[in-house]
Amino acid sequence: MATIKRTEYLTTGRLVEAIMLYRGLNCQQLAQKVGEHPMNFYKILNGSRNITTEMSIKLSNALNMSPLIIMESRNIEIIKS
């Protein structure tokens, strides 16, 4: 019997949230580091607000990573079986 694999794409919010948790930060701490109100920042994490280039740069500085990873995160495929 053949197994059907589903392809999902990593959302930018899910990537930021994973790195935030890996770095030991909570949402309020990261929102403060990038100068956003926590409620607006929750919208970024759940995907209801887009991440601008400026926000990508702020996030990359706060999370100590390249802004290109954040900007290109929509192109990352996750294969699930």
N, C-alpha and C positions, 0 to 999 in steps of 0.2 A: 504494500500500500504506500503510495506516494505521500510525502509530508508536504503540506503547503506552508510556505514561509511568508510571513508578513513583513513588509518593509515599513518602518516608521522613521520619521525624521526627528532629530533632537531639536527641541525648541530652544531658543536663546534663553528664555527664562529658566528652563530646566538646567541648562548648562551653568548659568550664573548661580543658581541655587546650589547645585552640587559643589561648585568651587568654593562658594561662600561657606558652606558647611565644612568642607575639607580644611579651609583656613581657620575654622573655629569661630566664625562670625555668625551672628543672627541677623535677621532682616533689618531690625532697627539700627544695629551697629553699622551695617553696610550702607544703609540709607543715609545715615549721618555722615559717613566718610565721603559719599558722593554728592552731598548737599541736597538731598531729596527728602520730602516728607515721607514717612514710612508707608502711608496709605497709597501714595503715588508709586512707591517702589513695589508694593505688592502687586500693582497692576502690571508692572514690567515682568515680575516673576510668573504671573499666571497667564501672560500673553495677551492681555487686553490693551496694553500700551506698547507701541513699538519702541525699540531702542535706537536712538539717533546715533550718528557718528560721534557727536560730542559726549553722549552718555557712554558709548563704548570706550572712549578714551578715559573717562572718569572711572568706570568700572575696572578697566585694565590696570590703572594705577593703584586703585584700592585693593585689587586682588593679586597684584604683582604678576601680571601676565601680559601677553601681547593683545592689543586691541583687535588684531586680525582674527584671532580665534573667536572672539565674541561676534564680530561682524559676519564671519563665515559659518557660524554654527548651524545655520539652517540647511547647509549642504551636507551635513553629517547624517549618514543613514544608519539606522539600527535594524538589524535583521533579527526577527523573532521567529522561532519555529512553533 
